[in-house]
């Protein structure tokens, strides 16, 4: 059984890591999940948002019984010092829904999990309200699942959009299962030329962030997993 379970939102966020991993489809509580297995690690992409992340975390915990659960993926910067491609491993994960918090040994800074995609104005409000350095939509939900089962939790995020970048409207294109309706979004953007530059920047920055995250996880995944194994033996 794996020592390390990784929970991400979308495959494109972790494409640099899972190349060559074994793709497995398994059911949990009436839903199908795609898992990627490699040695004693497993990764699941649960979809966008806290509900999708919680379902995926519960599935990987129930089916694989890991010693450590790690939330990975994209995050928006709430601090001007963080730039696209920077790796952010927080010491605190806050849930904006109820104010609950999970502390992580060895991390630095605060990540706040918000319910929707945060634009430039919302990022400033979140930074002021929580004193956080980055925002995502999944980590707190994954942390809650791990905590409920008495499993260690950690998080590694990569900055995909800077503090001043105003995200285009994407919430309407996230389905009930946390999937992203790419074709519908592309059609929406095609009819709005004023969005083209912003979406092109978002696409380029997302690719840069995914490459940086993949390189980081390849470098640090094995030492982290070895540390978990040493602690559990």
BELSULNOR-V769609 format. One record per residue. N is the residue number from 1. RES is the residue in one letter. SS is DSSP state (@ for helix, = for strand, . for the rest). OMEGA is omega in degrees with one decimal (999 if undefined). Layout:
{{N | RES | SS | OMEGA} {N | RES | SS | OMEGA}}
This chain:
{{1 | X | . | -175.9} {2 | X | . | 173.3} {3 | X | . | -174.0} {4 | X | = | 174.0} {5 | X | = | -179.4} {6 | X | = | 178.7} {7 | X | = | 177.2} {8 | X | = | 178.3} {9 | X | . | -174.7} {10 | X | . | -179.1} {11 | X | @ | -177.3} {12 | X | @ | 178.2} {13 | X | @ | -174.0} {14 | X | . | -177.3} {15 | X | @ | -180.0} {16 | X | @ | -178.3} {17 | X | @ | -166.1} {18 | X | @ | 176.2} {19 | X | . | -178.7} {20 | X | . | 177.1} {21 | X | . | 180.0} {22 | X | = | -178.6} {23 | X | = | -175.7} {24 | X | = | 175.9} {25 | X | = | 179.9} {26 | X | = | -179.8} {27 | X | = | 172.5} {28 | X | = | 178.9} {29 | X | . | 174.6} {30 | X | . | 178.9} {31 | X | = | 176.7} {32 | X | = | 177.7} {33 | X | = | 175.3} {34 | X | = | 178.6} {35 | X | = | 175.5} {36 | X | = | -174.4} {37 | X | = | 177.4} {38 | X | = | -176.8} {39 | X | . | 179.1} {40 | X | . | 174.5} {41 | X | = | 176.0} {42 | X | = | -179.9} {43 | X | = | 175.4} {44 | X | = | 175.6} {45 | X | = | -170.8} {46 | X | . | -176.2} {47 | X | . | -175.3} {48 | X | . | 173.8} {49 | X | . | -174.8} {50 | X | @ | -178.8} {51 | X | @ | 178.4} {52 | X | @ | 179.9} {53 | X | @ | 179.6} {54 | X | @ | 178.5} {55 | X | @ | -179.3} {56 | X | @ | 179.2} {57 | X | @ | 178.6} {58 | X | @ | -179.8} {59 | X | @ | -177.3} {60 | X | @ | 177.0} {61 | X | @ | -177.4} {62 | X | @ | -173.8} {63 | X | @ | -173.7} {64 | X | @ | 176.5} {65 | X | . | -177.7} {66 | X | . | 175.3} {67 | X | . | -178.4} {68 | X | = | 175.8} {69 | X | = | -175.8} {70 | X | = | 175.9} {71 | X | = | 179.7} {72 | X | = | 176.4} {73 | X | = | -175.6} {74 | X | = | 173.9} {75 | X | = | 176.1} {76 | X | = | -179.9} {77 | X | = | 171.3} {78 | X | . | -178.6} {79 | X | . | -177.7} {80 | X | . | -179.9} {81 | X | . | 178.7} {82 | X | . | -176.6} {83 | X | . | -179.8} {84 | X | . | -179.4} {85 | X | . | 176.9} {86 | X | . | 176.7} {87 | X | = | -177.6} {88 | X | = | 177.9} {89 | X | . | -171.2} {90 | X | . | 172.0} {91 | X | . | -179.3} {92 | X | = | 172.0} {93 | X | = | -178.8} {94 | X | = | 175.2} {95 | X | = | -177.4} {96 | X | . | -178.7} {97 | X | . | -175.7} {98 | X | . | 178.6} {99 | X | . | 179.5} {100 | X | . | -175.5} {101 | X | = | 175.6} {102 | X | = | 178.2} {103 | X | = | -176.1} {104 | X | . | 179.3} {105 | X | . | 176.5} {106 | X | . | 179.3} {107 | X | . | 179.1} {108 | X | . | 177.9} {109 | X | . | -174.9} {110 | X | = | 174.5} {111 | X | = | 176.8} {112 | X | = | 177.2} {113 | X | = | -177.0} {114 | X | . | -172.0} {115 | X | . | -177.3} {116 | X | . | 177.5} {117 | X | . | -175.4} {118 | X | . | 173.3} {119 | X | . | -176.0} {120 | X | @ | -179.8} {121 | X | @ | 179.9} {122 | X | @ | 178.2} {123 | X | @ | 179.2} {124 | X | @ | 178.6} {125 | X | @ | 179.6} {126 | X | @ | 178.7} {127 | X | @ | -179.0} {128 | X | @ | -175.3} {129 | X | @ | -172.2} {130 | X | @ | -177.0} {131 | X | . | -176.7} {132 | X | . | 179.0} {133 | X | . | -178.4} {134 | X | = | -179.6} {135 | X | = | 173.0} {136 | X | = | -178.6} {137 | X | . | -172.8} {138 | X | . | -166.4} {139 | X | @ | -177.3} {140 | X | @ | 179.3} {141 | X | @ | 176.6} {142 | X | @ | 178.2} {143 | X | @ | -179.5} {144 | X | @ | 178.9} {145 | X | @ | 179.4} {146 | X | @ | -179.1} {147 | X | @ | -179.0} {148 | X | @ | -178.8} {149 | X | . | 178.4} {150 | X | . | -178.0} {151 | X | . | 178.0} {152 | X | = | -177.1} {153 | X | = | 171.3} {154 | X | = | -178.1} {155 | X | = | 174.0} {156 | X | = | -178.8} {157 | X | = | 173.9} {158 | X | = | -179.2} {159 | X | = | -179.3} {160 | X | = | 176.7} {161 | X | = | -176.3} {162 | X | . | -176.8} {163 | X | . | -175.2} {164 | X | . | -178.5} {165 | X | . | -179.3} {166 | X | . | -177.1} {167 | X | . | 173.4} {168 | X | . | 179.3} {169 | X | . | 180.0} {170 | X | . | -173.9} {171 | X | @ | -176.9} {172 | X | @ | -177.6} {173 | X | @ | 174.9} {174 | X | = | -176.1} {175 | X | . | -174.1} {176 | X | . | -179.6} {177 | X | . | 179.3} {178 | X | . | 176.6} {179 | X | . | -179.5} {180 | X | = | -178.6} {181 | X | . | -173.5} {182 | X | @ | -178.1} {183 | X | @ | 179.2} {184 | X | @ | 178.7} {185 | X | @ | 179.7} {186 | X | @ | 178.2} {187 | X | @ | 178.4} {188 | X | @ | -178.8} {189 | X | @ | -177.8} {190 | X | @ | -179.0} {191 | X | . | -176.8} {192 | X | . | -175.3} {193 | X | @ | -179.5} {194 | X | @ | 177.8} {195 | X | @ | -170.5} {196 | X | @ | -177.9} {197 | X | @ | -179.4} {198 | X | @ | -179.9} {199 | X | @ | 176.7} {200 | X | @ | 176.9} {201 | X | @ | 179.3} {202 | X | @ | -180.0} {203 | X | @ | 179.6} {204 | X | @ | -179.3} {205 | X | @ | 179.0} {206 | X | @ | 178.0} {207 | X | @ | 178.3} {208 | X | @ | -179.9} {209 | X | @ | -179.9} {210 | X | @ | 177.9} {211 | X | @ | -179.2} {212 | X | @ | -180.0} {213 | X | @ | 179.4} {214 | X | @ | 179.1} {215 | X | @ | -179.2} {216 | X | @ | -177.2} {217 | X | @ | 176.9} {218 | X | @ | -178.8} {219 | X | @ | -171.6} {220 | X | @ | -179.0} {221 | X | @ | -178.1} {222 | X | @ | 176.9} {223 | X | @ | 179.8} {224 | X | @ | -179.5} {225 | X | @ | 177.3} {226 | X | @ | -179.9} {227 | X | @ | 178.3} {228 | X | @ | 179.9} {229 | X | @ | -179.8} {230 | X | @ | -177.4} {231 | X | @ | -176.4} {232 | X | @ | 179.4} {233 | X | . | 999}}
